[in-house]
Amino acid sequence: MHPDAYPPQEPFSPLARRYHDTVMAKGAGLAPDHEASFGADPYQTLAVHRAAKPSGDVLILWHGGGWTNGYKEWLAFMAPALNAAGVTVVLAGYRLAPAHVFPAALDDAMAAMAWVHARIAGHGGRADRIFVGGHSAGGHYAALLAVRSDWQAARGLPADVVRGCLPISGVYRFDECSGLAVRPRFLGPEGNEAPASPILAIHGAPAPFLMVHGDCDFPHLITQAAEMEGALRAAGGDVTRVTLDGCDHFEASYVSGDAAGPWVPRAVAWMGRH
């Protein structure tokens, strides 16, 4: 889909507009091999970018945008380098705030997982090799899927359906220790801070994590990433945290599409080991 085909969303901030223009230019002309819906809302869609020589590894990616903006197409630019390494890439959308508040988009992420698990074999992937990731708010939803163990059975999925999690500049907490200057509107009613916080929602042994962020990222996200790493380790998790040199919050996303950059080779190798 083209962004013009979606219902209107919140007006972009200047930073979001710059990011939108940059990633859409990077992904210009990249058409998915398959698009599908997993719900009635236009944002409940996904796009499959199939590898020419698939390894079986699958990476589902959710976009950022502060939970109020964004399109799955924002991360299309990441597909070519991953596809070249044999990784099947699935870009998944979700309903946006303020019209839809927590846990609506998390439910969408779970529904996308169920779709992929049931059908990805027809697109070169393996149902037992599904990794999750995303940038910023997308990394937040991926992390929630990877640390919670209370949603898989209801979707008819195995407990270990998430093979590993690769958040880029993810958000991991929304409580009084979050460092956020403003309470995100996607949280909805008071009391959703804890269940929406991956660092506070770790149930049992979490899936392995490869966490990355820029060394010039938003300071509260760097702090949150360090805290999340500690919480994952305390729960017995396999976790690697990597700092991307010279990258701010948005550059950490841009470099994730570079075949010879600081993220793709590391991510591909990490998935291969897990």
C-alpha positions in Angstrom: 0.0 0.0 0.0 1.0 3.6 -0.5 0.7 5.9 2.6 -2.0 7.9 0.7 -4.2 4.8 0.7 -4.4 4.7 4.6 -6.9 6.7 6.7 -5.5 10.0 8.0 -3.3 9.9 11.1 -2.0 12.5 13.5 -0.1 15.4 11.8 3.6 14.7 11.6 6.0 16.7 13.7 8.9 18.2 11.8 11.2 15.3 12.9 8.6 12.7 11.9 8.2 14.4 8.5 11.9 14.3 7.9 12.1 10.6 8.9 9.0 9.8 6.8 10.5 11.4 3.7 13.9 9.8 4.2 12.7 6.2 4.7 10.1 6.4 1.9 12.9 7.6 -0.4 15.1 4.8 0.7 12.4 2.3 0.0 11.1 3.8 -3.2 10.3 1.1 -5.8 10.5 -1.8 -3.4 7.3 -3.8 -3.9 6.5 -6.7 -1.6 6.0 -10.2 -2.9 2.7 -10.6 -1.0 0.3 -8.4 1.0 -2.4 -9.6 3.3 -4.9 -8.4 5.9 -5.2 -9.9 9.4 -8.1 -7.6 10.4 -10.7 -5.2 9.0 -8.8 -2.0 9.7 -6.5 -0.8 6.8 -3.6 -0.7 9.3 -4.1 -4.4 10.1 -2.1 -5.5 7.1 1.3 -7.0 6.4 3.7 -7.2 3.5 6.1 -10.1 2.8 9.4 -9.5 1.1 10.7 -13.0 0.1 14.4 -13.9 -0.2 15.5 -15.3 -3.5 17.4 -18.0 -1.7 15.6 -18.3 1.7 17.5 -19.6 4.7 14.3 -20.2 6.6 14.8 -17.3 9.0 11.9 -14.9 9.2 12.1 -11.3 10.7 8.8 -9.5 11.4 9.3 -5.8 11.7 7.1 -3.1 13.2 7.6 0.5 12.4 8.0 3.4 14.9 6.2 6.7 15.0 5.4 7.4 18.6 2.4 5.0 18.5 0.4 7.8 16.7 2.1 7.8 13.3 3.8 5.5 10.8 3.3 2.9 8.1 4.6 -0.6 7.6 6.1 0.7 4.4 8.5 2.8 6.5 10.8 -0.2 6.9 10.7 -1.5 3.4 14.2 -0.2 2.9 15.5 -2.8 5.3 14.3 -5.7 3.2 16.9 -5.9 0.4 19.9 -6.4 2.5 18.2 -9.0 4.7 16.7 -10.8 1.7 20.1 -11.0 0.2 21.3 -12.8 3.3 18.4 -15.3 3.0 16.0 -13.7 5.6 12.3 -13.5 4.8 11.1 -10.1 5.9 7.6 -9.3 7.0 6.5 -5.7 7.6 3.5 -5.6 9.9 1.2 -2.7 10.6 -0.9 -1.9 13.6 -3.7 0.4 14.7 -2.6 3.8 15.9 -3.4 6.1 18.8 -5.2 8.2 19.8 -8.1 6.3 18.1 -6.8 3.0 19.4 -5.1 2.7 22.7 -3.3 -0.1 24.5 -3.6 -3.0 24.1 -5.2 -2.7 20.6 -1.9 -2.5 18.7 -0.3 -5.2 20.8 -3.3 -7.4 19.8 -2.5 -6.6 16.2 1.1 -7.6 16.7 -0.1 -10.9 18.1 -2.5 -11.4 15.2 0.4 -10.7 12.7 2.4 -13.3 14.5 -0.4 -15.9 14.1 -0.7 -15.1 10.4 3.0 -15.5 9.8 3.2 -18.7 11.8 0.4 -20.3 9.8 1.4 -19.2 6.4 5.1 -18.2 6.1 6.1 -21.7 4.9 4.5 -20.7 1.6 6.8 -17.7 1.3 10.1 -19.4 2.0 10.2 -19.1 5.8 10.0 -21.5 8.6 7.4 -21.3 11.4 10.0 -22.3 14.0 12.4 -19.5 12.9 10.4 -16.4 13.5 12.3 -13.4 14.9 10.7 -10.1 15.8 12.0 -6.5 15.8 11.3 -3.0 14.8 12.3 0.6 15.4 11.3 2.7 18.4 7.6 2.1 19.1 7.9 -1.0 16.9 10.8 -2.2 19.0 8.5 -1.8 22.0 5.8 -4.0 20.6 8.4 -6.6 19.5 9.9 -6.7 23.0 6.5 -7.2 24.7 5.9 -10.2 22.5 9.3 -11.6 23.4 9.0 -11.3 27.2 5.4 -12.3 27.7 4.3 -15.9 27.9 0.6 -15.3 28.5 -0.6 -14.8 24.9 0.7 -17.6 22.7 -1.7 -20.3 23.7 -4.8 -18.2 23.0 -3.5 -17.6 19.5 -2.9 -21.3 19.0 0.9 -20.7 18.9 3.7 -22.6 20.6 5.2 -21.0 23.7 8.5 -20.5 21.9 7.1 -19.0 18.7 9.3 -15.9 19.1 12.8 -17.2 18.3 14.5 -14.0 19.2 14.0 -10.2 19.4 15.9 -7.5 17.6 14.6 -4.1 18.8 16.3 -0.9 17.4 16.1 2.1 19.7 13.2 0.4 21.5 11.1 1.7 24.4 11.0 -0.5 27.4 9.1 1.2 30.2 6.4 3.8 30.9 6.3 4.0 34.7 7.6 6.8 36.8 11.2 5.6 36.0 10.7 5.9 32.2 12.4 9.3 31.8 9.6 10.3 29.4 8.7 13.9 29.5 5.1 13.3 28.4 2.9 10.3 28.9 2.3 8.6 25.5 -1.3 8.8 24.5 -1.4 5.2 23.3 -1.4 4.1 26.9 -5.0 5.1 27.3 -6.4 4.7 30.9 -4.2 5.1 34.0 -2.9 1.7 35.1 -1.7 0.6 31.6 1.9 1.8 32.3 3.1 -1.5 33.8 1.4 -4.0 31.4 2.7 -1.9 28.5 6.3 -1.9 29.8 8.4 -4.8 28.6 10.8 -4.4 31.5 8.0 -4.9 33.9 6.3 -7.7 31.9 9.0 -10.4 31.8 7.3 -13.7 32.5 9.7 -16.6 33.0 12.6 -17.0 30.6 12.4 -14.4 27.9 13.4 -15.0 24.2 17.0 -14.0 23.3 17.5 -10.3 22.6 19.9 -8.4 20.3 19.2 -4.8 21.4 20.7 -1.9 19.5 20.5 1.9 19.9 22.6 4.9 18.8 25.3 6.4 21.0 23.5 9.7 20.4 20.0 8.3 20.8 17.5 9.9 23.1 19.1 9.7 26.6 16.1 8.1 28.3 16.1 5.3 25.7 19.8 4.6 26.3 19.1 4.4 30.0 16.0 2.2 29.4 18.1 -0.1 27.2 20.7 -0.6 29.9 18.0 -1.3 32.5 16.3 -3.7 30.1 19.5 -5.6 29.5 19.9 -6.0 33.3 16.3 -7.2 33.7 16.7 -9.7 30.9 19.9 -11.1 32.4 18.3 -11.3 35.8 15.6 -13.4 34.3 18.1 -15.8 32.8 17.9 -14.2 29.3 20.4 -14.4 26.5 21.0 -10.7 25.7 23.4 -8.7 23.6 23.3 -4.9 23.6 25.1 -3.0 20.9 25.7 0.8 20.6 25.8 2.2 17.1 28.6 4.8 16.8 27.6 8.2 15.6 23.9 7.4 15.4 21.0 9.3 16.8 17.5 7.9 17.1 16.7 8.2 13.4 20.2 7.3 12.1 20.0 4.1 14.0 17.1 3.2 11.8 18.7 4.4 8.6 21.8 2.3 9.0 19.7 -0.8 9.6 19.2 -1.1 5.9 22.9 -1.0 4.9 24.1 -4.4 3.8 27.7 -3.7 5.0 26.6 -1.4 7.9 26.8 -2.0 11.6 23.5 -3.8 12.0 22.6 -6.2 9.1 25.7 -8.5 9.2 25.5 -8.6 13.0 21.7 -9.3 12.9 22.0 -12.0 10.3 24.8 -13.8 12.1 23.0 -13.5 15.5 19.8 -15.0 14.0 21.9 -17.8 12.5 23.3 -18.7 16.0 19.8 -18.7 17.6 
